[in-house]
Amino acid sequence: MEHAEFAIACSSGMAAHVTVMNLLRNGDHVLCVDDVYGGTQRYLLKILQVNANIDVTLADFSNIAEFKK
């Protein structure tokens, strides 16, 4: 944040995550690693995807062939 014009601080990782996800718009698509923190996974699948019509794909990033799809 040194020499930055703007910055934001959040009280937790989930607060930061939700803040960034609120920038998405109806119909956007999120590609996320499948072994992400459980709270993040639940937020993406049960809140963001359902209530904001955001498409969510959880993928195994260690499998490069699957990731490229």
N, C-alpha and C positions, 0 to 999 in steps of 0.2 A: 504494500500500500504506500510505500515511500514514493513521494513525488506524484502521486495519483491526484487527479482532479476530483474524483468522487470515490467513495467507499461505503460499504455497508457492513455492519457487524450483526451476527445472529447469536442467540443464546445457546443453540445446539445445532447439530448436523441436520436433524429433521427440519428445524426452522429454516435453515439455509436451503434445504432441498425444496420445501414447499414454496418458499419465496421465489426460487428460480422457476419452478414448474408453473407458477401463476402467470408467467410471461407467455406461456403457450396459448394457442388459439384453437377453437373448435376445428377438428379435422386434422390437427398436427399428429406427428408420429414420434414416439419415443423408443429408442433402441437402448436397452439396458442389459448389463451383465446379469445372468440368472442367479448368481450367488451373492447378490447385493443384500445388504442388511434387511432383515425381515420386515421391519416397520416401513422401510422404503418400498419394498415389494408390495406390501398390503396397500399402501397409499396409492401406488401406481395402478394396481389392478382393481381395487374396490372403491376408490374415491375418484381419482383423476379420470380413469377410463370410463367409468359409469356416468359420472356427473358432468364431465366437461367434453365428452365425446372425443377423447384423445386416444388414438390407437397406440397400444403398448406391446412391444415385443421383448420378451426376456430370452436372451440367447447365451449359449456357452461360448464365451470369447476365447477359450483355449483351443477350440476347434475352428481353425481358420477357414476351412471350406464352408462350414455352417454359417460362420460370421459373414462371409462374402455374399451369401444368398440374401 
